[in-house]
Amino acid sequence: MVQRFVIEASLPGANQLREMSPFIYARAKKTWGGVVALYARRAQLKPVEGPVYFEFHFLEKDKRRDPDNMFSGAAKIAVDALKEIGIIPGDGWKHVSGYSFSWEVSKTPGVVVTMRTG
């Protein structure tokens, strides 16, 4: 099964998250997790059981952020949010089979998340 949703926002990268105090980080992760959950619910994703392969395609307004910075923070926030709302049962080896990341410059920033199972 393939399911896809679009997060119509640029998620924080690892550098942004790393610079926060633990209290601010927890608040930011919860806030951004809520944004991810909103778009996931809007796409009416169905819960999955088997291992999920995630594909993240980043739409960036320019080339300022390093690719590894943008995808490491965003993937953590997105996968944790999907776990919290029950779309995936967990985020460990048993439930996630892998990740891939791609990116391009776009007038409209966002993240296209594709989940592949089976």
Secondary structure, DSSP 8 states (H G I E B T S, - for coil): -EEEEEE-S----HHHHHTS-HHHHHHHHHHHHHHHHHHHHHTT-----S-EEEEEEEEESSS-S-HHHHHHHHHHHHHHHHHHTTSSS-SSTTTEEEEEEEEEE-SS-EEEEEEEE-
